[in-house]
Amino acid sequence: MYALAAVVAALGIYLIARKKGNGNKQKNKFNASNSRFIILAGSENGTTMRLATSVYEHLLAGGQSAFLTSLNNYQAFPEAEHLLVLTSTYGSGEAPMSAKRFLELLPTIPQTQKIKFSVMAFGSHNYPDFCRYGFDVHLALSKQEWAVPFVEIHTIDDKSPEQSDLFISTWFQQTGLPKMALPEYLTRAPLGLKPMTVIARSEATGTDGAFSVRLKTKASFTSGDLLAIYPANDYRERQYSIGKIDNEIQLSIKLHPDGFGSGYMHRLQPGDVIQARIVGNYDFYFPTFVPKVIMIANGTGISPFLGMIAQNKGKIETHLYCGFRGADSFSLYESQVNQFKENGILSGLHVAYSREGNKQYVKDLLERDAAFIADSLANEAVLMLCGSLAMQKDVMEFLDALCKEKHGKSISHYESHGQVLLDCY
């Protein structure tokens, strides 16, 4: 029974991933075999694809033959003269969902003629691997015999309209085509934002500056989705993982010095109304019809898990491993978690403090319970990670070594079967 249920759950995750990763809702007027301009987009949440679509439509309006698709759909382009890549970087310098296969596909499908290529890379200087995937794509293309550099790679920090306009203007100028005006949506907050009322906001803890916010909204959402806010009511967006508690949005946020998003959220008072939107995070929903769920979080990454546990009406065996700097950080969530245990919707709680007591990290807890973790994965459990990218890297390396040692399979085996779900930042 569990085997069949796991297959169904994995298939559902796989189909969602295919839809999210391969999606190209744009109906092309021309096809890949008869287009002069090829536009390949690597997009995680849709923003990059929107700009790629604008460029595509401008080319069509100018009488050009153009074809738009995701980087994952790279193929032969026998009449192409220009290849334009627009891609974001996700996580720790990684490919976004719609581009994860491109670097593997590229050397296997050589083009038969010279094609001029240009890369526009999106990222944020808030992360150490700024636009790394864009640079990876540029380097990989540079190594292809058929690929000719056209416009030098441009990096776009935090969706900067000025930087975007510079690249677009340069590219159209070099092609000899009429310039495209920067789409208005790149210079302002998106339309259709929903009002959300602040119900409560805690003070930031002294150890790591974490605080919680509760919001009421009529918008549809569930635990694992993302809340997108626009603190300056312009193009700059910040996203936070959602926990759904009593039909309210619960957020856990770390207050950064001069933080653009966290500072804005920390200044909110009960009764304030903000304008925001829900971003569906379909690859990170609480799984159903599985024998066991193991949740791993550090810091504010606990937020979506609190909502998922609260929604665990079927009382699926669920274990929460979480790490904090100190007990006052965990105090934000302690009463909720204890109530979950009393209600029987949380089976196991394991907490590590890195600055107090035994001074452990969440990985230390996993090492302690290594046999339990490995055997659970081997018996079709689902493991979920949410928190910092540094934590993800350490935990995934540990899990990979553990799974190979215990059962002769890498952690990627379980990822490919929908048993490892990640949402780290």
C-alpha positions in Angstrom: 0.0 0.0 0.0 2.8 2.4 1.0 4.7 1.5 -2.2 1.8 2.4 -4.4 1.1 5.6 -2.5 4.7 6.6 -2.7 4.7 6.1 -6.5 1.5 8.2 -6.8 3.1 11.0 -4.6 6.3 10.9 -6.6 4.5 11.0 -9.9 2.5 14.0 -8.8 5.7 15.8 -7.8 7.3 14.8 -11.0 4.5 16.1 -13.1 4.5 19.4 -11.2 8.2 19.7 -11.7 7.8 19.0 -15.4 5.2 21.6 -15.7 7.2 24.1 -13.7 10.6 23.2 -15.3 9.6 22.8 -18.9 6.7 25.2 -19.1 6.6 27.3 -22.2 3.1 28.7 -22.3 4.1 31.1 -25.1 2.7 29.8 -28.4 5.4 30.4 -31.0 4.4 31.8 -34.4 7.6 30.2 -35.8 9.2 27.0 -34.8 12.7 26.0 -33.8 13.7 25.0 -37.4 12.8 28.2 -39.2 13.6 31.1 -36.8 16.4 33.6 -37.1 16.3 34.6 -33.4 16.2 32.0 -30.6 15.4 33.1 -27.1 16.2 30.6 -24.3 14.9 31.5 -20.8 15.9 30.1 -17.4 13.2 31.1 -14.9 12.2 30.0 -11.4 9.2 32.1 -10.5 8.3 33.5 -13.9 9.9 37.0 -14.0 12.7 36.1 -16.4 10.3 34.4 -18.7 8.1 37.5 -18.8 11.0 39.6 -20.0 12.0 37.0 -22.5 8.4 37.0 -23.8 8.5 40.8 -24.2 11.7 40.6 -26.3 10.1 37.8 -28.3 7.0 39.8 -29.0 9.0 42.9 -29.9 11.0 40.9 -32.5 7.7 39.5 -34.0 6.3 43.0 -34.2 9.4 44.1 -36.1 8.8 41.4 -38.7 11.5 39.0 -37.4 11.2 35.2 -37.1 11.8 34.3 -33.5 11.3 31.3 -31.3 11.1 31.3 -27.5 11.4 28.3 -25.1 13.1 27.3 -21.9 16.8 26.4 -21.6 15.6 22.8 -20.8 14.2 22.7 -24.3 17.5 23.4 -26.1 17.6 21.7 -29.5 18.8 22.1 -33.0 18.2 25.5 -34.6 19.2 25.1 -38.2 18.4 28.7 -39.4 19.3 30.6 -36.3 21.6 33.6 -36.5 21.3 34.8 -32.9 20.9 33.0 -29.6 19.8 35.1 -26.7 19.8 33.6 -23.2 18.0 35.2 -20.3 18.5 33.3 -17.0 18.2 33.8 -13.3 20.4 32.0 -10.8 18.7 30.1 -8.1 19.9 29.1 -4.6 23.6 28.7 -4.2 24.6 29.6 -7.8 22.4 26.9 -9.2 20.2 26.6 -12.3 16.6 27.6 -12.0 14.0 24.8 -12.5 13.5 25.5 -16.2 17.2 25.3 -17.0 18.5 22.4 -14.9 19.2 20.2 -18.0 20.7 22.8 -20.3 24.4 22.3 -19.5 24.1 18.6 -20.0 22.2 19.0 -23.3 24.4 21.7 -24.8 27.4 19.5 -25.9 25.2 16.7 -27.2 23.4 18.9 -29.7 25.9 20.9 -31.8 24.5 23.5 -34.2 25.5 23.1 -37.8 26.2 26.8 -38.5 27.7 29.7 -36.6 25.3 31.4 -34.2 26.0 34.7 -32.3 25.1 34.3 -28.6 24.5 36.7 -25.8 23.7 36.1 -22.1 21.7 38.3 -19.7 22.0 37.0 -16.1 19.8 37.9 -13.2 20.8 37.6 -9.6 21.3 39.4 -6.3 24.4 40.7 -4.6 22.8 39.6 -1.3 24.1 36.1 -2.3 27.8 35.2 -2.6 27.3 33.3 -5.9 25.9 36.4 -7.8 24.7 35.3 -11.2 26.9 32.2 -11.2 24.6 30.1 -13.3 24.6 32.9 -15.9 28.4 32.8 -16.0 28.3 29.0 -16.2 26.0 29.2 -19.3 28.2 31.9 -20.9 31.4 29.8 -20.3 29.7 26.6 -21.7 28.6 28.4 -24.8 32.0 29.9 -25.3 33.4 26.4 -25.6 31.2 25.4 -28.5 32.8 25.6 -31.9 29.6 27.0 -33.5 29.0 29.7 -30.9 30.2 33.2 -31.5 30.2 35.8 -28.7 28.0 38.8 -29.6 27.2 41.1 -26.7 29.3 40.5 -23.5 27.5 38.9 -20.6 25.5 41.5 -18.5 24.5 40.9 -14.9 21.3 42.3 -13.4 21.3 42.9 -9.7 17.9 42.7 -7.9 15.9 43.2 -11.2 17.5 46.6 -11.8 15.6 48.4 -14.6 18.7 50.5 -15.4 20.9 47.5 -15.9 18.2 45.6 -17.8 17.6 48.5 -20.1 21.4 48.8 -20.8 21.7 45.2 -21.9 18.5 45.3 -24.0 19.4 48.6 -25.7 22.9 47.3 -26.4 21.7 44.0 -27.8 19.1 45.6 -30.2 21.6 48.3 -31.3 24.1 45.6 -32.2 21.5 43.6 -34.1 20.6 46.7 -36.1 16.9 46.4 -35.0 14.7 49.1 -33.4 15.2 49.4 -29.7 12.7 47.8 -27.4 11.3 50.0 -24.6 11.7 48.4 -21.1 8.4 46.9 -20.1 6.6 48.9 -17.5 6.2 45.9 -15.2 10.0 45.9 -14.6 9.9 49.4 -13.1 7.0 49.0 -10.7 5.3 46.5 -8.4 3.2 44.0 -10.3 -0.5 44.5 -10.7 -3.1 42.5 -8.9 -1.5 42.6 -5.4 -3.8 41.5 -2.6 -4.4 43.4 0.6 -3.2 41.6 3.7 -3.9 42.8 7.3 -1.3 42.5 10.0 -2.7 40.5 12.9 0.4 40.3 15.1 4.1 40.9 15.0 6.6 39.8 17.6 9.8 41.6 18.6 13.1 40.3 17.3 14.9 37.8 19.5 18.3 38.9 20.9 20.2 35.8 19.7 19.6 35.9 15.9 17.1 38.7 15.3 14.2 36.4 14.3 10.6 37.6 14.6 7.2 36.4 13.5 4.4 38.1 11.6 0.8 36.9 11.3 -1.3 38.1 8.3 -5.0 37.7 7.4 -5.9 37.6 3.7 -8.6 36.4 1.4 -6.0 35.2 -1.1 -5.7 31.4 -1.5 -2.5 29.9 -0.1 -1.1 26.9 1.8 2.0 26.1 3.8 5.1 26.0 1.6 4.0 28.8 -0.7 5.9 32.1 -0.7 4.7 35.6 0.2 6.1 38.2 -2.2 6.2 41.8 -0.8 7.2 45.1 -2.4 8.5 47.4 0.5 9.1 50.4 -1.7 6.1 49.8 -4.0 8.5 49.3 -6.9 10.1 46.4 -8.9 12.1 45.2 -5.9 10.6 42.0 -4.4 11.3 40.0 -1.3 9.9 36.5 -0.6 9.2 34.6 2.6 8.1 31.1 3.2 4.5 30.7 4.4 3.2 28.6 7.2 -0.6 28.3 7.3 -1.9 28.5 10.8 -5.7 28.9 11.6 -6.2 30.1 8.0 -3.7 32.9 8.6 -0.2 33.5 7.1 2.5 32.9 9.6 6.0 34.2 8.7 9.3 33.8 10.5 11.8 36.5 9.4 15.4 37.3 10.4 15.9 41.0 10.9 19.0 42.1 9.0 20.8 45.4 9.6 19.4 47.9 7.1 17.4 45.0 5.7 15.1 46.1 2.8 12.4 43.5 3.4 13.0 42.4 7.0 13.2 46.0 8.2 9.9 46.8 6.4 8.2 43.8 8.0 9.6 44.5 11.4 8.1 48.0 11.4 4.6 46.7 10.8 2.0 47.1 13.5 -1.3 45.2 14.1 -3.9 46.6 11.9 -1.5 47.7 9.2 -2.5 46.6 5.6 0.2 45.6 3.1 -0.1 44.8 -0.6 1.5 41.4 -1.5 1.0 38.3 -3.6 1.2 34.6 -3.1 3.7 32.6 -5.2 2.8 29.0 -5.5 5.7 26.8 -4.4 4.3 23.5 -5.7 7.5 21.5 -5.3 7.5 22.1 -1.5 4.1 21.0 -0.3 3.5 18.6 2.5 3.3 15.1 0.9 0.3 12.9 1.4 0.0 9.1 1.2 3.5 8.5 2.5 4.5 6.5 5.5 6.7 9.2 7.1 8.0 12.8 6.7 11.2 14.1 8.1 11.6 17.9 8.3 15.0 19.6 8.6 15.2 23.3 9.3 17.5 25.9 10.7 16.5 29.4 11.9 13.5 30.9 10.2 13.3 27.9 7.9 11.0 26.3 10.5 8.1 28.6 9.4 6.5 26.5 6.6 7.0 23.3 8.6 4.9 24.7 11.5 2.0 25.2 9.0 2.5 21.8 7.4 2.4 20.1 10.8 -0.7 22.1 11.8 -2.3 20.8 8.6 -1.3 17.2 9.2 -4.9 16.0 9.8 -4.1 12.5 8.7 -1.5 12.2 11.4 1.3 11.0 9.1 4.3 10.2 11.2 6.3 13.4 11.1 9.7 14.2 12.7 11.1 17.8 13.0 14.8 18.4 13.3 15.6 22.1 13.8 18.6 24.2 14.7 18.9 27.6 16.3 21.6 29.7 17.9 19.9 29.7 21.3 16.8 28.8 23.3 15.3 32.3 22.9 15.2 31.8 19.2 13.2 28.6 19.6 11.0 30.3 22.1 9.1 31.9 19.2 7.8 28.5 18.2 8.1 26.3 21.3 4.5 26.6 22.5 3.1 25.8 19.1 5.4 22.8 18.6 4.6 21.4 22.1 0.9 21.7 21.2 1.5 19.8 18.0 3.1 16.9 20.0 0.2 16.8 22.4 -2.3 16.7 19.5 -0.4 13.7 18.0 0.4 15.5 14.7 4.1 15.7 15.4 5.8 12.4 16.3 9.3 13.6 17.1 11.0 16.9 18.0 14.8 17.3 17.9 16.3 20.7 18.6 20.0 21.8 18.4 21.5 25.0 19.8 24.8 26.2 18.2 25.6 28.8 20.9 24.4 27.2 24.1 24.6 23.9 26.0 26.2 21.2 23.9 26.6 23.6 21.0 25.2 21.4 18.3 24.1 22.0 14.7 21.1 20.3 13.1 23.6 18.1 11.2 24.8 16.7 14.5 21.3 15.6 15.3 21.1 13.8 11.9 24.4 12.1 12.5 23.1 10.9 15.9 20.0 9.4 14.2 21.8 8.3 11.0 20.4 4.8 10.9 16.9 6.1 11.4 17.3 8.7 8.6 18.8 6.2 6.1 16.3 3.5 6.8 13.4 5.9 6.6 14.4 7.0 3.1 14.9 3.4 2.1 11.3 2.8 3.2 9.8 5.6 1.1 9.8 8.4 3.6 9.9 12.0 2.3 12.6 14.3 3.6 12.1 18.1 3.5 14.8 20.8 4.0 14.1 24.5 4.6 16.6 27.1 5.8 20.0 28.5 4.8 21.9 27.3 1.7 24.9 26.6 4.0 22.8 24.2 6.0 21.5 22.6 2.8 25.0 22.0 1.5 26.2 20.4 4.7 23.1 18.3 5.2 23.0 17.1 1.6 26.7 16.1 1.6 26.1 14.2 4.9 23.0 12.5 3.5 24.7 11.5 0.3 27.5 9.8 2.1 25.1 8.2 4.6 22.8 6.8 1.9 25.7 5.4 -0.1 27.2 3.8 3.0 23.9 2.3 4.3 22.0 1.3 1.1 24.4 1.9 -1.8 22.3 4.7 -3.3 23.2 8.4 -3.6 20.8 11.1 -2.2 20.1 12.0 -5.9 18.4 8.7 -6.2 15.9 9.7 -3.6 15.6 13.2 -5.0 14.6 11.7 -8.4 11.9 9.7 -6.7 10.4 12.8 -5.1 11.6 11.9 -1.6 13.8 14.9 -1.0 12.2 18.4 -1.2 14.2 21.5 -0.9 13.4 25.2 -0.2 16.6 26.9 0.9 17.8 30.5 0.5 
